[in-house]
């Protein structure tokens, strides 16, 4: 066997899937080849943990702290020759080159023809997490979906953001469910038998048409209801991932750069999903209603500090205290939404300073090698691919779609320049 053949074999093995990794080599870094037991935290405890509890522990992790201070941060366990192999959250579906995906492949992402939701829909249970109203349904084919509604005053804002962002993350190599905008007549959404709901006190009661119809009718435009339909993924749904456990995986660290591009500020653990497919556990990224110019938490456009501050930002609070209130955070100077469908989304981005609403413990471990890996992938995306992804948002005003394409391209170029051509392009992280 020639030396070239040996090297080619090693490279193929390094980039192969989790299930093809030889058992004699041990577990591939950042793969989950067993079916783990997932303990679901409440959102309140999770936010306290990542904002306060884990930050204190991180400050006293002397090994990592000393390495950061010396400029030699802990390196990702799976960054090999500047590339990342397949893992729980990531796949080299494009043979390591996002440019090989056609615009049509980007437009549809993980969606197959049979994944497209077909009315009529039968409600099986109400959506209970988060503020975005919605329902779990079965469609005419008997396939299960989660339908999520837009804000009353912004009939394309959240549904467009979910669809567009999911396609771009797919193009970068991440596992995402199928998200598609669906428009149908309100009478094509019916309440199934025996559906139960909970009131604000937690008491269960039968869900009635008098509860469903006002929410639906308030969102009807020209006789149609627009929603985003997410197909329920196949497999045994285990629950959300704990990003801290993946903090030494380059693709999870560098997700910070992708989320900065898309301003996807809701990066908590609960916006991920671990699913056992019978062979391995796959990590999905989910819930993108707080990306681009949308904010599912407020059911409207983002506020000017989204992406610049944590909701509870201890660093900014400390700076303000030390300067006797003189320090003011840097936020978005353009405070007016572009339109009801786009929200507040500007070309201005600083990927190093970008912050999600709550700290993400994997993002905090990102170093320049991780960031440059993501920047190289983003550099391979084309304007045609971005236009294809935005077309998935099905915006009624062409000006809104054109604006999003323009801003996404400007933010992409700024991030690529920052990591590959600016000061951060010099040398590897030691």
C-alpha positions in Angstrom: 0.0 0.0 0.0 1.4 3.4 -1.0 1.9 6.2 1.5 -0.7 8.3 -0.3 -3.3 5.5 0.0 -2.5 5.2 3.7 -2.9 8.9 4.3 -6.2 8.9 2.3 -7.5 6.0 4.4 -6.5 7.8 7.6 -8.3 11.0 6.4 -11.5 9.1 5.5 -11.5 7.4 8.9 -11.0 10.7 10.6 -14.0 12.3 8.9 -16.2 9.2 8.9 -19.4 9.0 10.9 -19.7 8.1 14.6 -21.0 4.6 14.0 -18.1 3.7 11.6 -15.4 4.6 14.1 -13.5 1.4 15.1 -14.4 0.3 18.7 -10.8 -0.6 19.4 -10.0 3.1 19.1 -12.4 4.0 22.0 -15.3 6.4 21.7 -14.9 9.1 19.0 -14.6 12.6 20.6 -18.0 14.4 20.6 -20.0 11.4 19.5 -22.6 9.8 21.7 -22.8 6.1 20.7 -25.0 5.0 23.6 -28.5 6.0 24.7 -27.9 8.4 27.6 -30.4 9.1 30.4 -31.2 12.8 30.1 -32.2 14.7 33.2 -34.2 17.7 32.2 -33.6 20.9 34.2 -36.3 23.5 34.6 -35.5 26.6 32.5 -35.3 28.7 35.7 -32.7 26.5 37.3 -30.8 26.2 34.0 -30.6 30.0 33.6 -29.4 30.4 37.2 -26.8 27.7 36.7 -25.3 29.2 33.6 -25.5 32.8 34.8 -24.3 32.4 38.4 -23.5 28.9 39.6 -21.3 27.6 36.7 -19.7 31.0 36.3 -18.4 30.8 39.9 -17.2 27.2 39.3 -15.5 28.3 36.0 -13.7 31.1 37.8 -12.2 28.6 40.2 -11.3 26.0 37.6 -7.6 26.7 38.0 -6.4 24.5 35.1 -8.6 26.2 32.5 -8.2 29.6 34.1 -4.4 29.5 34.2 -4.3 28.3 30.5 -6.6 31.2 29.5 -4.4 33.7 31.3 -1.2 32.2 29.7 -2.8 32.3 26.2 -2.9 28.6 25.8 -6.6 27.7 26.2 -7.8 24.1 26.3 -8.0 23.0 22.7 -11.0 21.2 21.2 -10.7 17.4 21.4 -12.0 16.9 17.8 -10.3 19.6 15.7 -8.0 17.6 13.4 -5.9 19.3 10.8 -8.2 22.3 10.9 -11.3 20.1 10.2 -14.0 18.6 12.4 -15.2 15.0 11.9 -18.8 13.9 12.1 -20.2 14.2 15.7 -23.4 14.2 17.6 -24.3 17.7 16.4 -22.4 18.0 13.1 -22.0 16.1 9.9 -19.7 16.6 6.8 -22.7 16.1 4.5 -21.0 18.3 1.9 -17.6 16.4 2.0 -16.3 19.3 4.2 -17.2 22.0 1.6 -20.5 23.9 2.0 -20.0 25.3 -1.5 -20.9 21.9 -2.9 -24.5 22.2 -1.8 -26.7 23.5 -4.5 -29.0 26.5 -3.8 -31.9 24.0 -4.1 -30.4 21.7 -1.4 -29.9 24.7 0.9 -33.5 25.9 0.3 -34.9 22.6 1.5 -32.3 21.6 4.0 -33.3 18.4 5.8 -36.9 18.6 4.4 -37.9 15.7 2.1 -41.0 15.8 0.0 -42.9 13.7 2.5 -41.9 16.1 5.3 -44.1 18.9 4.0 -47.2 19.3 6.2 -50.5 18.7 4.4 -53.7 20.1 5.8 -56.2 19.4 7.4 -54.5 19.3 10.8 -55.8 17.7 14.0 -54.6 19.2 17.3 -53.3 16.5 19.6 -52.0 18.8 22.4 -51.2 22.4 23.0 -47.6 23.8 23.0 -46.8 24.5 26.6 -43.1 25.7 26.7 -42.1 29.2 25.7 -44.3 32.2 24.9 -44.9 31.4 21.2 -48.4 30.0 20.8 -48.8 26.7 18.9 -50.1 23.2 18.8 -48.8 19.6 18.3 -50.8 18.2 15.4 -51.1 15.3 12.9 -51.6 16.2 9.3 -53.5 14.6 6.5 -50.8 11.9 6.1 -50.8 11.1 9.9 -47.4 12.7 10.3 -46.7 14.6 13.6 -45.7 18.3 13.6 -45.4 21.2 15.9 -47.1 24.3 14.4 -46.0 27.7 15.8 -47.8 30.9 15.2 -46.5 34.4 14.5 -47.1 37.4 16.7 -50.5 39.1 15.9 -48.8 42.3 14.7 -46.0 40.6 12.8 -47.5 37.9 10.7 -44.2 36.6 9.2 -41.6 37.5 11.8 -41.1 34.3 13.7 -42.1 31.8 11.0 -39.7 33.4 8.5 -36.8 33.4 11.0 -37.3 29.8 12.0 -37.3 28.6 8.4 -34.4 30.8 7.2 -32.1 30.1 10.1 -32.7 26.3 10.0 -31.6 26.2 6.3 -28.4 28.2 6.9 -27.4 26.0 9.9 -28.1 22.9 7.8 -25.8 24.4 5.1 -23.0 24.8 7.7 -23.3 21.1 8.7 -25.5 21.0 11.8 -28.4 18.7 12.5 -31.8 20.5 12.4 -35.3 19.3 12.0 -37.4 20.2 9.0 -39.0 23.7 9.4 -41.3 24.9 6.6 -43.8 27.8 6.4 -47.3 26.5 5.8 -50.4 28.5 4.9 -53.9 27.1 5.2 -57.5 28.0 5.9 -58.4 28.3 9.6 -61.1 25.7 9.3 -58.4 23.2 8.3 -57.2 23.2 11.9 -59.5 21.1 14.1 -59.4 20.0 17.8 -58.8 16.3 18.3 -60.7 14.3 20.9 -59.6 14.3 24.5 -57.0 17.0 24.2 -56.0 18.4 27.6 -54.5 21.7 28.6 -53.3 23.4 31.8 -54.4 26.7 33.2 -52.0 29.2 34.7 -52.2 27.4 38.0 -51.2 24.1 36.5 -54.6 22.5 36.7 -55.6 20.2 33.8 -58.8 20.7 31.8 -60.1 19.7 28.4 -59.0 22.1 25.7 -62.0 23.7 24.0 -62.7 25.4 20.7 -63.4 28.6 22.6 -59.8 28.7 23.7 -58.4 27.7 20.3 -60.4 29.9 18.0 -59.6 33.4 19.3 -55.9 32.7 19.0 -56.3 31.4 15.5 -58.7 34.1 14.2 -56.5 36.9 15.5 -53.8 35.7 13.1 -55.9 35.1 10.0 -54.9 37.3 7.0 -57.0 37.3 3.8 -58.7 34.1 5.0 -55.5 32.2 5.6 -53.4 31.3 8.6 -49.6 31.2 8.3 -47.5 29.1 10.7 -44.1 27.4 10.7 -44.4 23.6 10.8 -41.6 21.6 12.4 -41.8 17.8 11.7 -41.3 15.8 14.9 -37.9 14.1 14.4 -37.8 10.3 14.1 -36.3 8.3 16.9 -36.5 8.2 20.7 -36.5 11.8 21.9 -34.4 11.9 25.0 -34.5 15.6 25.9 -32.2 18.7 25.7 -28.4 18.4 25.6 -26.2 19.9 28.2 -23.9 22.2 26.3 -21.4 22.1 29.1 -20.7 18.4 28.4 -19.8 19.3 24.8 -17.6 22.3 25.7 -14.5 20.7 24.3 -16.2 20.0 20.9 -15.1 22.5 18.2 -18.4 22.5 16.4 -20.3 23.3 19.5 -17.9 26.0 20.6 -17.9 27.5 17.1 -21.6 27.5 17.0 -21.2 30.8 18.7 -19.9 32.3 15.5 -22.8 30.9 13.5 -25.3 32.2 16.0 -23.6 35.6 16.0 -24.0 35.7 12.2 -27.7 34.9 12.6 -28.1 36.8 15.9 -29.8 33.7 17.3 -29.7 34.9 20.9 -31.7 32.1 22.6 -28.8 29.5 22.9 -29.9 27.8 26.1 -29.7 24.0 26.5 -33.4 23.7 26.0 -33.0 24.7 22.4 -31.3 21.5 21.6 -32.6 18.0 21.4 -30.9 14.6 21.8 -32.5 11.8 19.8 -31.6 8.1 19.8 -31.9 6.7 16.3 -31.2 3.1 17.2 -27.4 3.3 16.4 -26.3 6.6 18.0 -27.6 9.7 19.7 -28.0 12.7 17.3 -28.0 16.3 18.7 -30.4 18.6 17.0 -30.5 22.4 17.2 -34.1 23.6 17.5 -36.3 26.7 18.1 -35.0 29.6 16.0 -37.8 32.1 16.8 -35.2 34.4 18.4 -32.9 34.6 15.4 -32.5 37.3 12.7 -34.7 40.3 13.8 -37.2 38.2 15.8 -37.6 37.7 19.5 -40.0 34.9 20.5 -39.6 35.8 24.1 -41.3 39.2 23.6 -43.4 38.1 20.6 -42.0 40.9 18.5 -38.8 42.4 17.2 -35.5 42.2 19.0 -34.5 45.0 21.4 -31.4 47.0 20.5 -29.2 45.2 23.1 -30.0 41.7 21.8 -26.7 40.1 20.9 -24.7 42.6 22.8 -25.7 41.8 26.4 -26.9 38.8 28.4 -30.3 39.5 30.0 -28.5 39.2 33.4 -25.0 40.5 32.5 -22.8 40.2 35.5 -19.8 41.6 33.6 -21.6 44.7 32.5 -23.1 45.2 36.0 -19.7 45.0 37.5 -18.3 47.6 35.0 -21.1 49.9 35.8 -20.6 49.5 39.5 -16.8 50.1 39.2 -17.3 53.2 37.1 -20.0 54.6 39.4 -22.6 54.3 36.6 -20.5 56.0 33.9 -20.0 52.8 31.8 -22.7 52.3 29.2 -23.1 49.1 27.3 -22.6 49.1 23.5 -25.9 48.3 21.9 -27.4 48.6 18.5 -27.7 52.3 17.5 -30.5 51.6 15.0 -33.4 51.0 17.3 -36.3 50.9 14.8 -37.4 47.6 13.3 -37.0 47.4 9.5 -40.6 46.1 9.1 -43.0 43.9 11.0 -41.8 40.9 9.1 -38.1 41.5 9.5 -37.9 43.1 13.0 -34.6 44.6 14.2 -31.6 43.1 12.3 -28.6 45.2 11.2 -25.3 44.6 9.4 -23.3 45.5 12.5 -21.7 42.5 14.2 -18.7 41.8 16.4 -18.4 38.0 16.7 -16.0 38.1 19.6 -18.2 40.4 21.7 -21.5 38.8 20.7 -23.6 37.4 23.6 -26.7 35.2 23.7 -29.4 36.1 26.2 -27.9 33.7 28.8 -24.3 32.5 28.9 -23.6 29.3 26.9 -20.9 27.3 28.7 -19.5 25.8 25.5 -19.4 29.1 23.7 -17.2 30.5 26.5 -14.5 27.9 25.7 -14.3 28.9 22.1 -10.8 29.8 20.9 -9.5 31.2 17.7 -8.9 27.8 16.1 -12.5 26.9 16.6 -13.7 30.3 15.3 -11.5 30.1 12.2 -12.9 26.7 11.4 -16.4 28.1 11.4 -15.3 31.2 9.5 -13.8 29.0 6.7 -17.1 27.2 6.4 -19.0 30.5 6.2 -16.5 31.8 3.6 -17.6 28.9 1.3 -21.2 29.9 1.3 -22.4 31.9 -1.7 -24.9 34.7 -2.2 -27.1 32.3 -4.2 -27.2 29.9 -1.2 -28.2 32.7 1.1 -30.9 33.8 -1.3 -32.2 30.2 -1.4 -32.3 30.0 2.4 -34.2 33.3 2.7 -36.7 32.1 0.1 -37.7 29.5 2.6 -39.1 32.3 4.7 -41.8 33.0 2.0 -41.9 36.7 2.7 -44.8 38.4 1.0 -42.8 41.7 0.4 -39.8 41.1 -1.9 -38.1 44.1 -0.2 -38.1 42.2 3.2 -36.4 39.2 1.6 -33.9 41.4 -0.2 -33.0 43.2 3.0 -32.4 39.9 4.8 -30.2 38.6 2.1 -28.2 41.9 2.1 -27.7 41.9 5.9 -26.9 38.3 6.1 -24.2 38.7 3.4 -22.7 41.8 5.1 -22.6 40.0 8.4 -21.1 36.9 6.9 -18.3 39.0 5.2 -17.6 40.9 8.3 -17.2 37.7 10.3 -15.0 36.0 7.6 -12.8 39.1 7.5 -12.6 39.3 11.3 -11.2 35.7 11.7 -9.5 35.0 8.4 -8.1 38.3 7.2 -8.0 40.6 10.3 -5.8 40.5 13.4 -7.3 37.1 14.4 -5.9 35.5 11.3 -2.4 35.4 12.6 -1.3 32.0 13.8 -3.0 29.2 15.6 -4.2 29.2 19.2 -1.4 27.6 21.2 
